[in-house]
C-alpha cells in the first residue's frame, strides 16, 4: 500500500474551496429573514468540515 501525501498547494486549494463553499451559504442565508438562519448556517459550516474530510479520505483511498 502506498502512502499519500498532500502538497502544500493542494492542501491550500482544498482549504480555499471549503472556505468559499462555506462563505457562499453564509452569505446566501445571512439576513434572509428566516427565523432559523443561524441553524442553517451552522449546518453548512458543519457540512463543509465533513466535506473536507470526505474529499481527503476519498483521494487517499483512491491513490493508496
C-alpha positions in Angstrom: 0.0 0.0 0.0 1.3 3.4 -0.9 1.4 6.5 1.3 -0.4 9.5 0.1 1.0 13.0 0.9 -0.8 16.2 0.1 1.4 19.0 -1.1 1.1 22.5 0.4 -0.5 23.8 -2.8 -3.1 21.0 -3.0 -4.0 21.5 0.7 -4.3 25.2 0.2 -6.6 24.8 -2.8 -8.8 22.4 -0.8 -8.9 24.8 2.1 -9.8 27.6 -0.3 -12.6 25.5 -1.8 -14.0 24.7 1.6 -13.9 28.3 2.7 -15.7 29.5 -0.5 -18.3 26.8 -0.1 -19.0 27.8 3.5 -19.0 31.6 2.7 -21.4 31.1 -0.2 -24.0 29.6 2.0 -23.3 32.0 4.9 -23.9 34.9 2.5 -26.9 33.3 1.0 -28.7 32.9 4.3 -27.3 35.9 6.2 -30.0 38.5 6.7 -32.5 36.3 4.9 -35.2 36.9 7.5 -35.6 33.2 8.1 -36.1 32.5 11.8 -33.7 29.6 11.8 -30.9 31.2 9.6 -28.3 30.7 12.4 -29.1 26.9 12.5 -28.9 26.7 8.7 -25.6 28.5 8.6 -24.2 26.3 11.4 -25.4 23.3 9.4 -23.4 24.4 6.3 -20.3 25.1 8.4 -20.5 21.6 9.8 -21.1 20.2 6.4 -18.1 22.0 5.0 -15.9 20.4 7.6 -17.3 17.0 6.8 -16.9 17.6 3.1 -13.2 18.4 3.6 -12.7 15.1 5.5 -14.6 13.2 2.9 -12.6 14.6 0.0 -9.3 13.9 1.7 -10.4 10.3 2.6 -11.6 9.7 -1.0 -8.3 11.0 -2.6 -6.3 9.0 -0.1 -8.2 5.8 -0.7 -8.1 6.1 -4.5 -4.4 6.7 -4.6 -3.2 4.3 -2.0 
